[in-house]
Amino acid sequence: MHLHRYEKIWLTVGILTLAAFVIVAGINAFAMGAMPPSDRQMIDPTKVDQTPPFNQPGLKKIGPNEYDATMTAFVFGFAPATIEVPVGSTVHFRVTSKDVVHGFQIVGTNVNMMVVPGLVNTASHTFTKPGNYLILCNEYCGAGHQLMAAHVVVK
């Protein structure tokens, strides 16, 4: 196969540009410490029920109109199944899984995270409108996946 002089030049320029991009991206990712945001809290997924605060899942008031919601995801359910907060409350969700990968999505909000066994995920949301907000699992987790739901009741 014969390549013309101009084809060789443009191939060389393209390959050098690609190599420069990979080098610059590598320097940004590793040398400058670029990492995805995470608090990387880890627990033993086989001992979720014995590990505080997941041994007592529920809602805890931490300030005026501010709450911590500690929740666990398990086969086809969430604990607790219902959380009640007043309108205007900010809720900090802390969620982990006991068994398999689950999803945690609060319909009508921007709260959406993957719940991985052993990894503690967090998200916060301020509920400005009253209503019944559905929490659902949006990661297929088994035969009864469609039954997995919880509720945030905002009064």
C-alpha positions as CSV (number, residue, x, y, z in Angstrom):
1,M,0.0,0.0,0.0
2,H,1.4,3.3,-1.0
3,L,0.6,6.5,0.9
4,H,1.1,9.9,-0.6
5,R,3.3,12.4,1.1
6,Y,0.4,14.6,2.3
7,E,-1.5,11.6,3.7
8,K,1.6,10.7,5.7
9,I,1.9,14.3,7.0
10,W,-1.8,14.4,8.1
11,L,-1.7,11.0,9.7
12,T,1.4,12.0,11.6
13,V,-0.2,15.3,12.8
14,G,-3.4,13.4,13.8
15,I,-1.5,10.8,15.8
16,L,0.7,13.5,17.5
17,T,-2.4,15.5,18.4
18,L,-4.1,12.4,19.9
19,A,-0.9,11.5,21.9
20,A,-0.7,15.1,23.2
21,F,-4.3,15.0,24.3
22,V,-3.8,11.7,26.1
23,I,-0.7,13.0,27.9
24,V,-2.4,16.2,29.0
25,A,-5.4,14.3,30.2
26,G,-3.2,11.9,32.1
27,I,-1.3,14.7,33.8
28,N,-4.6,16.4,34.8
29,A,-6.0,13.2,36.1
30,F,-3.0,11.8,38.1
31,A,-0.5,14.5,38.7
32,M,-3.0,17.2,39.7
33,G,-5.2,14.8,41.8
34,A,-8.4,15.1,39.8
35,M,-10.9,12.6,41.3
36,P,-14.6,12.2,41.2
37,P,-16.4,13.7,44.3
38,S,-16.9,11.1,47.1
39,D,-16.6,10.9,50.8
40,R,-15.8,7.2,50.4
41,Q,-17.4,5.9,53.6
42,M,-17.1,2.2,53.6
43,I,-18.8,-0.4,55.9
44,D,-19.0,-4.2,55.9
45,P,-22.2,-5.1,53.9
46,T,-22.6,-8.2,56.0
47,K,-22.8,-6.2,59.2
48,V,-25.0,-3.3,58.1
49,D,-27.6,-4.1,60.9
50,Q,-24.9,-4.0,63.6
51,T,-23.0,-0.8,62.3
52,P,-24.1,2.6,63.6
53,P,-26.0,4.6,62.4
54,F,-27.5,1.9,60.0
55,N,-28.4,-0.3,63.0
56,Q,-31.2,2.2,63.7
57,P,-32.4,3.6,60.3
58,G,-34.7,6.5,60.5
59,L,-35.0,10.3,60.6
60,K,-33.1,12.5,63.1
61,K,-33.5,16.2,63.5
62,I,-30.1,18.0,63.5
63,G,-31.2,21.6,63.3
64,P,-34.1,23.9,62.5
65,N,-35.7,22.4,59.3
66,E,-32.7,20.1,58.8
67,Y,-32.8,16.3,59.1
68,D,-30.5,13.3,58.7
69,A,-32.2,10.3,57.1
70,T,-30.3,7.1,57.5
71,M,-31.6,4.4,55.2
72,T,-30.8,0.9,54.2
73,A,-31.7,-0.8,50.9
74,F,-32.3,-4.5,50.9
75,V,-34.0,-7.1,48.7
76,F,-37.2,-5.3,47.5
77,G,-37.4,-2.7,50.2
78,F,-36.0,0.4,52.0
79,A,-35.8,0.9,55.8
80,P,-37.6,3.1,56.9
81,A,-40.4,2.8,54.4
82,T,-41.9,6.2,55.2
83,I,-40.3,9.5,56.3
84,E,-42.3,12.5,57.3
85,V,-40.8,16.1,57.3
86,P,-42.3,19.6,57.3
87,V,-42.3,21.8,54.2
88,G,-39.1,23.7,53.7
89,S,-37.0,21.0,55.4
90,T,-33.5,20.0,54.1
91,V,-33.0,16.2,54.4
92,H,-29.5,14.7,54.1
93,F,-29.9,11.1,53.0
94,R,-27.3,8.5,53.9
95,V,-27.9,5.2,52.2
96,T,-26.2,1.8,51.9
97,S,-27.2,-1.6,50.8
98,K,-27.1,-5.0,52.6
99,D,-27.1,-7.3,49.6
100,V,-26.9,-6.2,45.9
101,V,-26.7,-2.9,43.9
102,H,-29.8,-0.9,44.2
103,G,-30.9,2.5,43.0
104,F,-32.2,5.4,45.1
105,Q,-34.3,8.0,43.2
106,I,-36.7,10.4,44.7
107,V,-39.3,11.1,41.9
108,G,-39.7,14.8,41.1
109,T,-36.3,15.8,42.6
110,N,-32.7,15.7,41.5
111,V,-31.8,13.0,44.1
112,N,-30.6,9.9,42.2
113,M,-27.8,7.7,43.3
114,M,-26.6,4.1,43.0
115,V,-26.5,2.2,46.3
116,V,-23.6,-0.2,46.4
117,P,-23.1,-2.8,49.1
118,G,-20.4,-1.6,51.5
119,L,-20.4,2.0,50.2
120,V,-22.2,4.8,52.0
121,N,-23.8,7.3,49.5
122,T,-25.1,10.7,50.5
123,A,-27.4,13.2,48.9
124,S,-29.3,16.2,50.2
125,H,-32.6,17.9,49.1
126,T,-34.8,20.7,50.3
127,F,-38.5,19.9,50.0
128,T,-40.2,23.2,49.2
129,K,-43.6,21.7,48.2
130,P,-45.9,19.5,50.3
131,G,-46.7,16.1,48.9
132,N,-45.9,12.4,48.9
133,Y,-42.6,11.9,47.2
134,L,-41.9,8.4,45.9
135,I,-38.5,6.8,46.5
136,L,-37.8,4.0,44.1
137,C,-35.1,1.6,43.1
138,N,-34.0,2.4,39.5
139,E,-31.4,-0.4,39.3
140,Y,-32.7,-3.9,38.5
141,C,-32.1,-5.9,41.7
142,G,-34.1,-9.1,41.2
143,A,-37.5,-10.6,40.5
144,G,-39.4,-8.3,42.9
145,H,-37.6,-5.1,41.9
146,Q,-40.9,-3.4,40.8
147,L,-42.2,-3.6,44.4
148,M,-39.2,-1.8,45.9
149,A,-40.4,1.7,47.1
150,A,-40.5,4.1,50.0
151,H,-42.1,7.5,50.6
152,V,-41.1,10.9,51.9
153,V,-44.2,12.7,53.1
154,V,-43.9,16.5,53.2
155,K,-46.5,18.3,55.2
